[in-house]
Amino acid sequence: MSQPVKVLFVCLGNICRSPVAEGVFRAKVREAGLERRIHIDSAGTGAWHVGNPPDRRMTATAKRRGVDLSQQRARQFVADDLEDFDVILAMDRSNLRNIQSLDTSDGFNERVSLFREWDPEPGDQEVPDPYYGGPEGFEHVFDIVDRTADALLDDLRRRY
C-alpha cells in the first residue's frame, strides 16, 4: 500500500460519538503498528462546536477506558472531505443523509456508510447520541465503538 487509507468518523456536533470513534480507532491502529497506513479524523455535520474539545463526559469515559481525547477539537464536515477520505463513516442515518446531500456528483457515495455496518451486534445500525442522557449512555457508546472499531480494522487490513 503506497498511500495511507484515510478514514473519517462523522456525527452531528463532533463532540461525543465521532471523537470517541476517532480516539478508539487511533489507539487500535497504533497498537497494531499501522499509523503510517491508516490516517484517522473526525467531523460533525453541524458547526455548533467547531474548535471545542470533545464533551467532558465522553472524554472522562474514554480516559477511564484508556483512550485520550484531549488533543481533539471539533470541526465541521465539508464537501472536500468526500474527495479527501477513502472511508467516511456516519454514526447515524441522519448524518449519513447530510453527508450524501453534499455529493452533488453522486461519485463519492460509495465511500460513505454507517459505522455500525461493521458492528458484530449492529442492532438498528445507529450509534445512539448520548449527549442528553446520563453516564450510562456514554459507556454504551464506548462499548459499541470499541467492538465496531475492531471489526473495521480487520476489514481495512484485508482491503488495503
Backbone as a chain_set.jsonl record, in Angstrom:
{"seq": "MSQPVKVLFVCLGNICRSPVAEGVFRAKVREAGLERRIHIDSAGTGAWHVGNPPDRRMTATAKRRGVDLSQQRARQFVADDLEDFDVILAMDRSNLRNIQSLDTSDGFNERVSLFREWDPEPGDQEVPDPYYGGPEGFEHVFDIVDRTADALLDDLRRRY", "coords": {"N": [[0.848, -1.176, 0.0], [0.75, 2.081, -1.012], [-0.189, 4.762, -0.506], [-1.612, 6.051, 2.515], [-4.704, 4.726, 3.817], [-7.523, 6.714, 4.254], [-9.605, 7.519, 6.875], [-12.677, 8.709, 8.037], [-14.682, 9.668, 10.714], [-18.021, 10.538, 11.429], [-20.347, 12.542, 13.142], [-23.03, 14.417, 14.632], [-22.287, 16.901, 16.107], [-19.576, 16.582, 16.511], [-18.522, 16.122, 19.043], [-19.056, 14.008, 20.749], [-19.783, 11.164, 19.755], [-18.298, 10.776, 17.238], [-15.692, 11.784, 17.964], [-14.942, 9.922, 19.978], [-14.929, 7.604, 18.481], [-12.865, 8.209, 16.684], [-10.722, 8.419, 18.54], [-10.656, 5.844, 19.793], [-10.297, 4.192, 17.548], [-7.868, 5.197, 16.592], [-6.165, 4.457, 18.704], [-6.29, 1.655, 18.467], [-5.23, 1.297, 15.91], [-2.653, 2.305, 16.324], [-1.744, 0.448, 18.23], [-1.666, -1.787, 16.614], [0.429, -1.135, 15.02], [0.054, 0.333, 12.687], [0.052, 3.04, 12.027], [1.21, 4.504, 9.932], [-0.121, 3.547, 7.776], [-2.828, 4.052, 8.005], [-4.809, 6.844, 8.109], [-6.564, 8.945, 10.32], [-9.506, 10.742, 11.22], [-12.062, 12.988, 12.471], [-15.359, 14.478, 12.267], [-18.125, 16.816, 12.363], [-21.498, 17.146, 11.227], [-22.811, 19.449, 11.828], [-22.125, 22.881, 12.835], [-21.948, 23.876, 15.406], [-20.091, 23.355, 17.489], [-17.512, 23.812, 16.603], [-14.04, 23.887, 16.932], [-14.081, 23.345, 19.637], [-13.218, 21.169, 22.42], [-13.83, 17.586, 22.809], [-16.932, 16.519, 24.366], [-17.006, 16.74, 27.876], [-17.932, 14.588, 29.366], [-17.748, 12.423, 27.621], [-15.029, 12.478, 27.177], [-14.097, 11.85, 29.764], [-15.186, 9.271, 30.078], [-13.834, 7.895, 28.016], [-11.193, 8.24, 28.902], [-11.206, 6.772, 31.303], [-11.334, 4.308, 30.158], [-8.946, 4.053, 28.923], [-8.349, 5.649, 26.679], [-7.26, 8.575, 25.135], [-8.69, 11.664, 24.525], [-7.989, 14.266, 24.576], [-6.533, 15.959, 22.86], [-8.087, 16.443, 20.668], [-10.184, 18.482, 18.567], [-13.291, 19.874, 17.673], [-14.539, 19.857, 14.341], [-16.167, 20.92, 11.325], [-17.812, 18.859, 8.953], [-17.025, 18.999, 5.535], [-17.656, 19.49, 2.003], [-15.319, 18.875, 0.549], [-14.238, 16.825, 2.045], [-15.373, 14.547, 1.044], [-13.853, 13.961, -1.184], [-11.337, 13.794, -0.065], [-11.221, 11.663, 1.761], [-11.114, 8.111, 2.052], [-12.797, 6.325, 3.306], [-15.759, 7.029, 4.806], [-17.541, 7.355, 7.671], [-20.617, 7.427, 9.022], [-22.36, 8.123, 12.058], [-25.063, 7.829, 12.416], [-28.243, 7.538, 10.643], [-29.32, 10.041, 9.951], [-27.08, 11.77, 9.876], [-25.715, 10.435, 7.881], [-27.381, 10.926, 5.661], [-27.065, 13.723, 5.552], [-24.362, 13.941, 4.87], [-24.341, 12.611, 2.378], [-25.921, 14.364, 0.935], [-24.229, 16.404, 0.258], [-22.774, 15.462, -1.816], [-22.905, 16.222, -4.833], [-22.315, 15.112, -7.263], [-22.757, 12.451, -7.032], [-20.666, 10.752, -7.057], [-19.114, 9.944, -4.933], [-20.507, 8.598, -3.023], [-20.225, 5.862, -2.583], [-18.175, 5.651, -0.836], [-19.177, 6.32, 1.554], [-20.774, 5.289, 4.49], [-22.705, 3.694, 7.11], [-21.224, 3.565, 10.28], [-21.763, 1.408, 12.002], [-22.213, -0.693, 10.306], [-20.148, -2.43, 10.404], [-20.329, -3.476, 12.89], [-20.394, -6.26, 15.017], [-22.684, -6.69, 16.459], [-25.061, -5.25, 15.285], [-27.687, -4.138, 15.742], [-29.92, -1.496, 15.28], [-28.234, -0.299, 13.544], [-27.345, 2.244, 14.172], [-25.351, 4.538, 16.039], [-26.21, 5.518, 19.154], [-26.945, 8.849, 20.256], [-25.405, 10.145, 23.025], [-25.632, 12.573, 24.291], [-27.77, 13.983, 25.654], [-28.341, 12.32, 27.749], [-27.587, 10.223, 30.615], [-24.562, 9.06, 32.369], [-24.425, 6.334, 31.704], [-25.12, 6.166, 29.03], [-22.88, 7.164, 27.675], [-21.001, 5.229, 28.305], [-22.196, 3.047, 27.034], [-22.06, 3.87, 24.332], [-19.264, 3.934, 24.059], [-18.712, 1.17, 24.316], [-20.007, 0.153, 22.003], [-18.519, 1.461, 19.984], [-15.951, 0.474, 20.515], [-16.061, -2.35, 19.981], [-16.902, -2.289, 17.322], [-14.878, -0.873, 16.062], [-12.789, -2.731, 16.174], [-13.66, -4.689, 14.313], [-13.839, -3.101, 12.018], [-11.14, -2.373, 11.659], [-10.015, -4.895, 11.125], [-11.281, -5.408, 8.657], [-10.271, -3.288, 7.065], [-7.562, -3.94, 7.014], [-7.642, -6.214, 5.413], [-8.671, -5.168, 2.998], [-7.037, -3.019, 2.264]], "CA": [[0.0, 0.0, 0.0], [1.603, 3.249, -1.119], [-0.814, 5.87, 0.217], [-2.445, 5.569, 3.625], [-6.152, 4.806, 3.681], [-7.987, 7.823, 5.087], [-10.881, 7.167, 7.49], [-13.307, 9.839, 8.718], [-15.865, 9.359, 11.508], [-18.864, 11.732, 11.407], [-21.596, 12.608, 13.904], [-23.688, 15.714, 14.489], [-21.518, 18.045, 16.586], [-18.172, 16.198, 16.629], [-18.062, 16.232, 20.429], [-19.328, 12.774, 21.515], [-19.628, 9.876, 19.083], [-17.182, 10.688, 16.288], [-14.379, 11.879, 18.619], [-14.566, 8.679, 20.649], [-14.585, 6.657, 17.421], [-11.518, 8.581, 16.243], [-9.762, 8.076, 19.578], [-10.576, 4.39, 19.953], [-9.711, 3.615, 16.343], [-6.462, 5.613, 16.571], [-5.458, 3.608, 19.661], [-6.203, 0.306, 17.904], [-4.3, 1.381, 14.781], [-1.324, 2.455, 16.925], [-1.414, -0.842, 18.835], [-1.379, -2.72, 15.516], [1.6, -0.655, 14.289], [-0.39, 0.719, 11.341], [-0.142, 4.501, 11.938], [1.625, 5.008, 8.623], [-1.01, 3.002, 6.744], [-4.209, 4.496, 8.187], [-4.985, 8.218, 8.601], [-7.856, 8.969, 11.01], [-10.006, 12.06, 11.61], [-13.5, 13.009, 12.741], [-16.009, 15.753, 11.954], [-19.555, 16.886, 12.625], [-22.254, 17.773, 10.141], [-23.197, 20.769, 12.314], [-20.992, 23.765, 13.148], [-22.126, 24.469, 16.734], [-18.999, 23.129, 18.431], [-16.227, 23.907, 15.909], [-12.931, 24.374, 17.758], [-14.213, 22.898, 21.02], [-12.806, 19.791, 22.706], [-14.958, 16.671, 22.986], [-17.749, 16.634, 25.565], [-16.233, 16.315, 29.053], [-18.392, 13.265, 29.809], [-17.167, 11.428, 26.72], [-13.597, 12.486, 27.458], [-13.899, 11.11, 31.017], [-15.469, 7.856, 29.801], [-12.718, 7.374, 27.225], [-9.997, 8.201, 29.75], [-11.353, 5.612, 32.193], [-11.167, 3.09, 29.352], [-7.591, 4.057, 28.367], [-8.252, 6.375, 25.415], [-7.09, 10.012, 25.343], [-9.335, 12.517, 23.52], [-7.694, 15.644, 24.971], [-5.947, 16.768, 21.784], [-9.053, 16.613, 19.581], [-11.042, 19.667, 18.5], [-14.385, 19.666, 16.717], [-14.547, 20.551, 13.048], [-17.355, 20.604, 10.545], [-17.667, 18.113, 7.705], [-17.151, 19.846, 4.345], [-17.757, 18.714, 0.763], [-13.995, 18.377, 0.177], [-13.973, 15.567, 2.746], [-15.804, 13.451, 0.163], [-12.717, 13.647, -2.049], [-10.113, 13.584, 0.705], [-11.252, 10.453, 2.578], [-11.46, 6.866, 1.366], [-13.867, 5.684, 4.059], [-16.459, 8.024, 5.616], [-18.445, 6.552, 8.485], [-21.605, 8.201, 9.771], [-22.801, 7.471, 13.277], [-26.498, 7.532, 12.311], [-28.805, 7.758, 9.304], [-29.491, 11.467, 9.702], [-25.787, 12.289, 9.44], [-25.429, 9.801, 6.598], [-28.105, 11.713, 4.641], [-26.427, 15.048, 5.448], [-23.117, 13.765, 4.118], [-24.672, 12.274, 1.0], [-26.502, 15.532, 0.258], [-23.134, 17.26, -0.222], [-22.19, 14.837, -3.003], [-23.753, 16.601, -5.964], [-21.991, 14.292, -8.433], [-23.027, 11.062, -6.686], [-19.471, 9.974, -7.332], [-18.384, 9.555, -3.735], [-21.38, 7.948, -2.057], [-19.784, 4.506, -2.258], [-17.207, 5.777, 0.264], [-19.92, 6.74, 2.739], [-21.658, 4.264, 5.037], [-22.906, 3.749, 8.555], [-20.15, 2.951, 11.059], [-22.174, 0.137, 12.595], [-22.249, -1.788, 9.335], [-19.07, -3.331, 10.808], [-20.588, -3.931, 14.252], [-20.871, -7.637, 15.111], [-24.017, -6.616, 17.068], [-25.464, -3.97, 14.702], [-28.958, -3.545, 16.167], [-30.534, -0.67, 14.233], [-27.083, 0.23, 12.805], [-27.024, 3.618, 14.551], [-24.727, 4.785, 17.331], [-27.1, 6.481, 19.802], [-26.313, 10.08, 20.736], [-25.528, 10.142, 24.486], [-25.498, 13.947, 24.771], [-28.812, 14.408, 26.592], [-28.597, 11.286, 28.738], [-26.676, 10.074, 31.736], [-23.259, 8.436, 32.129], [-24.53, 5.004, 31.093], [-25.16, 6.345, 27.579], [-21.51, 7.329, 27.19], [-20.386, 3.903, 28.417], [-22.793, 2.223, 25.976], [-21.461, 4.305, 23.062], [-17.881, 3.456, 24.041], [-18.747, -0.272, 24.041], [-20.337, -0.011, 20.58], [-17.376, 1.922, 19.196], [-14.816, -0.411, 20.749], [-16.186, -3.619, 19.251], [-17.027, -1.997, 15.899], [-13.547, -0.479, 15.59], [-12.026, -3.969, 15.938], [-14.114, -5.29, 13.054], [-13.449, -2.18, 10.945], [-9.702, -2.51, 11.439], [-9.807, -6.177, 10.438], [-11.714, -5.25, 7.268], [-9.328, -2.42, 6.356], [-6.335, -4.717, 6.802], [-7.867, -7.102, 4.261], [-8.935, -4.418, 1.768], [-5.98, -2.074, 1.902]], "C": [[0.881, 1.222, 0.0], [1.061, 4.441, -0.333], [-1.617, 5.327, 1.386], [-3.925, 5.662, 3.285], [-6.603, 5.867, 4.683], [-9.417, 7.556, 5.54], [-11.406, 8.369, 8.268], [-14.579, 9.369, 9.417], [-16.689, 10.637, 11.636], [-20.109, 11.551, 12.271], [-22.157, 14.018, 13.758], [-22.786, 16.886, 14.885], [-20.033, 17.816, 16.707], [-17.642, 16.427, 18.049], [-18.306, 14.962, 21.255], [-18.949, 11.527, 20.717], [-18.432, 9.813, 18.138], [-15.821, 10.906, 16.952], [-13.971, 10.591, 19.334], [-14.237, 7.61, 19.611], [-13.178, 6.938, 16.891], [-10.484, 8.125, 17.269], [-9.563, 6.587, 19.752], [-9.889, 3.766, 18.739], [-8.224, 3.964, 16.241], [-5.631, 4.729, 17.518], [-5.271, 2.19, 19.109], [-5.217, 0.262, 16.73], [-2.865, 1.489, 15.301], [-0.854, 1.115, 17.51], [-1.029, -1.879, 17.779], [-0.154, -2.297, 14.702], [1.272, -0.177, 12.885], [-0.569, 2.234, 11.157], [0.234, 5.075, 10.577], [0.681, 4.56, 7.509], [-2.439, 3.51, 6.825], [-4.22, 5.887, 8.807], [-6.404, 8.339, 9.138], [-8.221, 10.397, 11.393], [-11.487, 11.91, 11.961], [-14.035, 14.396, 12.455], [-17.476, 15.663, 12.347], [-20.269, 17.543, 11.465], [-22.74, 19.16, 10.534], [-21.979, 21.561, 12.748], [-21.009, 24.31, 14.576], [-20.888, 24.413, 17.598], [-17.611, 23.259, 17.803], [-15.184, 24.551, 16.832], [-12.963, 23.916, 19.2], [-13.657, 21.486, 21.196], [-14.033, 18.887, 22.8], [-15.68, 16.933, 24.312], [-16.98, 16.041, 26.759], [-16.642, 14.927, 29.545], [-17.837, 12.162, 28.923], [-15.666, 11.339, 26.941], [-13.288, 11.679, 28.71], [-14.138, 9.616, 30.822], [-14.307, 7.225, 29.053], [-11.457, 7.244, 28.083], [-10.036, 7.007, 30.71], [-11.086, 4.305, 31.456], [-9.825, 3.086, 28.602], [-7.402, 4.785, 27.053], [-8.243, 7.878, 25.698], [-7.723, 10.804, 24.195], [-8.912, 13.982, 23.669], [-7.142, 16.532, 23.855], [-6.925, 17.042, 20.634], [-9.819, 17.925, 19.708], [-12.066, 19.441, 17.402], [-14.155, 20.471, 15.445], [-15.788, 20.124, 12.3], [-16.98, 19.827, 9.29], [-17.887, 19.078, 6.543], [-17.15, 18.967, 3.098], [-16.407, 18.148, 0.328], [-13.634, 17.072, 0.879], [-14.383, 14.365, 1.898], [-14.674, 13.022, -0.766], [-11.511, 13.199, -1.254], [-10.07, 12.261, 1.461], [-11.722, 9.253, 1.768], [-12.667, 6.183, 1.995], [-14.468, 6.748, 4.981], [-17.588, 7.309, 6.336], [-19.34, 7.441, 9.338], [-22.083, 7.404, 10.974], [-24.289, 7.144, 13.264], [-26.996, 7.907, 10.919], [-28.986, 9.239, 8.971], [-28.18, 12.093, 9.217], [-25.359, 11.677, 8.117], [-26.108, 10.587, 5.465], [-27.479, 13.095, 4.458], [-25.139, 14.974, 4.644], [-23.428, 13.522, 2.645], [-25.244, 13.46, 0.24], [-25.428, 16.479, -0.276], [-22.484, 16.712, -1.485], [-23.091, 15.09, -4.201], [-23.47, 15.756, -7.206], [-22.392, 12.834, -8.255], [-21.827, 10.159, -6.921], [-18.769, 9.44, -6.105], [-19.225, 8.76, -2.746], [-20.97, 6.52, -1.716], [-18.756, 4.509, -1.125], [-17.901, 6.027, 1.599], [-20.844, 5.615, 3.199], [-21.858, 4.508, 6.529], [-21.773, 2.989, 9.252], [-20.53, 1.556, 11.54], [-22.422, -0.975, 11.573], [-21.16, -2.812, 9.642], [-19.303, -3.94, 12.184], [-21.049, -5.38, 14.25], [-22.248, -7.739, 15.767], [-24.713, -5.345, 16.573], [-26.775, -3.361, 15.192], [-29.597, -2.772, 15.035], [-29.486, 0.039, 13.37], [-26.756, 1.678, 13.137], [-26.327, 3.635, 15.908], [-25.592, 5.842, 18.011], [-26.324, 7.697, 20.314], [-26.497, 10.16, 22.249], [-25.662, 11.534, 25.101], [-26.512, 14.334, 25.84], [-29.125, 13.376, 27.676], [-27.568, 11.283, 29.851], [-25.402, 9.345, 31.366], [-23.327, 7.069, 31.45], [-24.584, 5.084, 29.57], [-23.769, 6.475, 26.979], [-20.753, 6.003, 27.25], [-20.889, 2.987, 27.29], [-22.187, 2.582, 24.615], [-20.015, 3.819, 22.977], [-17.844, 1.965, 23.706], [-19.028, -0.55, 22.57], [-19.123, 0.318, 19.718], [-16.206, 0.95, 19.322], [-14.921, -1.696, 19.932], [-16.273, -3.382, 17.73], [-15.679, -1.611, 15.304], [-12.667, -1.696, 15.337], [-12.378, -4.575, 14.585], [-13.733, -4.417, 11.859], [-11.962, -2.33, 10.633], [-9.381, -3.819, 10.727], [-10.163, -6.064, 8.962], [-10.717, -4.387, 6.478], [-8.002, -3.117, 6.1], [-6.47, -5.604, 5.584], [-7.983, -6.31, 2.954], [-7.798, -3.512, 1.333], [-4.639, -2.628, 2.308]], "O": [[1.686, 1.4, 0.914], [1.8, 5.061, 0.431], [-2.234, 4.267, 1.278], [-4.35, 6.559, 2.558], [-6.124, 5.911, 5.815], [-10.323, 7.389, 4.723], [-10.682, 8.973, 9.059], [-15.447, 8.753, 8.798], [-16.139, 11.701, 11.918], [-20.827, 10.557, 12.157], [-21.778, 14.735, 12.832], [-22.548, 17.777, 14.07], [-19.288, 18.757, 16.979], [-16.505, 16.854, 18.249], [-17.797, 14.863, 22.372], [-17.916, 10.91, 20.975], [-17.629, 8.885, 18.23], [-14.856, 10.263, 16.54], [-12.802, 10.206, 19.306], [-13.35, 6.788, 19.84], [-12.395, 6.014, 16.674], [-9.481, 7.511, 16.907], [-8.431, 6.115, 19.848], [-9.008, 2.918, 18.883], [-7.414, 3.125, 15.848], [-4.528, 4.308, 17.171], [-4.204, 1.598, 19.273], [-4.463, -0.699, 16.582], [-1.964, 0.836, 14.774], [0.289, 0.707, 17.307], [-0.18, -2.738, 18.017], [0.26, -3.016, 13.793], [2.109, -0.265, 11.987], [-1.262, 2.665, 10.235], [-0.378, 6.042, 10.126], [0.687, 5.135, 6.42], [-3.188, 3.424, 5.852], [-3.7, 6.085, 9.905], [-7.35, 7.889, 8.492], [-7.369, 11.17, 11.833], [-12.082, 10.848, 11.774], [-13.282, 15.369, 12.405], [-17.999, 14.583, 12.626], [-19.704, 18.405, 10.792], [-23.05, 19.97, 9.662], [-20.919, 20.988, 13.002], [-20.16, 25.131, 14.922], [-20.646, 25.337, 18.375], [-16.625, 22.851, 18.417], [-15.415, 25.605, 17.424], [-11.978, 24.077, 19.92], [-13.625, 20.701, 20.248], [-15.158, 19.38, 22.863], [-15.11, 17.494, 25.248], [-16.381, 14.971, 26.651], [-15.819, 14.18, 30.074], [-17.492, 11.085, 29.411], [-15.093, 10.251, 26.897], [-12.33, 10.907, 28.729], [-13.385, 8.79, 31.339], [-13.846, 6.142, 29.414], [-10.741, 6.247, 27.993], [-9.032, 6.322, 30.904], [-10.665, 3.317, 32.058], [-9.589, 2.227, 27.752], [-6.4, 4.57, 26.37], [-9.107, 8.39, 26.409], [-7.342, 10.638, 23.036], [-9.426, 14.846, 22.959], [-7.283, 17.753, 23.92], [-6.604, 17.805, 19.723], [-10.068, 18.412, 20.811], [-11.758, 18.894, 16.343], [-13.652, 21.595, 15.469], [-16.388, 19.093, 12.604], [-15.964, 20.102, 8.652], [-18.822, 19.878, 6.562], [-16.693, 17.825, 3.14], [-16.356, 17.043, -0.211], [-12.82, 16.299, 0.374], [-13.801, 13.288, 2.024], [-14.556, 11.842, -1.097], [-10.749, 12.337, -1.694], [-8.983, 11.778, 1.777], [-12.604, 9.362, 0.916], [-13.461, 5.544, 1.305], [-13.773, 7.302, 5.833], [-18.478, 6.733, 5.71], [-18.876, 8.117, 10.256], [-22.196, 6.18, 10.924], [-24.737, 6.278, 14.015], [-26.274, 8.51, 10.124], [-28.818, 9.638, 7.819], [-28.177, 12.86, 8.253], [-24.704, 12.341, 7.313], [-25.487, 10.875, 4.441], [-27.374, 13.583, 3.333], [-24.861, 15.852, 3.827], [-22.842, 14.158, 1.768], [-25.07, 13.554, -0.975], [-25.701, 17.275, -1.175], [-21.727, 17.418, -2.151], [-23.939, 14.263, -4.537], [-24.304, 15.693, -8.11], [-22.373, 12.062, -9.214], [-21.964, 8.937, -6.976], [-17.91, 8.566, -6.219], [-18.707, 8.295, -1.731], [-21.337, 6.018, -0.654], [-18.501, 3.467, -0.521], [-17.27, 5.952, 2.654], [-21.6, 5.056, 2.405], [-21.258, 5.406, 7.12], [-21.417, 1.885, 8.839], [-19.717, 0.633, 11.492], [-22.802, -2.083, 11.949], [-21.243, -3.951, 9.183], [-18.558, -4.826, 12.603], [-22.005, -5.711, 13.548], [-22.912, -8.769, 15.645], [-24.939, -4.435, 17.371], [-26.955, -2.15, 15.064], [-29.801, -3.313, 13.948], [-29.833, 0.89, 12.551], [-25.95, 2.29, 12.436], [-26.659, 2.86, 16.804], [-25.703, 6.957, 17.502], [-25.179, 7.573, 20.751], [-27.632, 10.235, 22.719], [-25.793, 11.656, 26.319], [-26.144, 14.956, 26.837], [-30.077, 13.548, 28.438], [-26.784, 12.221, 30.002], [-25.172, 9.042, 30.195], [-22.416, 6.685, 30.717], [-24.139, 4.16, 28.89], [-23.507, 5.955, 25.894], [-19.963, 5.69, 26.36], [-20.114, 2.253, 26.677], [-21.842, 1.694, 23.836], [-19.588, 3.342, 21.926], [-17.023, 1.541, 22.892], [-18.368, -1.389, 21.957], [-18.749, -0.452, 18.833], [-15.545, 0.644, 18.329], [-13.964, -2.083, 19.262], [-15.771, -4.188, 16.947], [-15.37, -1.98, 14.171], [-11.881, -1.701, 14.39], [-11.492, -4.93, 13.807], [-13.349, -4.932, 10.808], [-11.575, -2.404, 9.467], [-8.554, -3.839, 9.816], [-9.433, -6.565, 8.107], [-10.365, -4.725, 5.348], [-7.383, -2.897, 5.059], [-5.527, -5.74, 4.804], [-7.456, -6.729, 1.924], [-7.624, -3.269, 0.139], [-3.613, -1.983, 2.091]]}, "num_chains": 1, "name": "protein.A"}
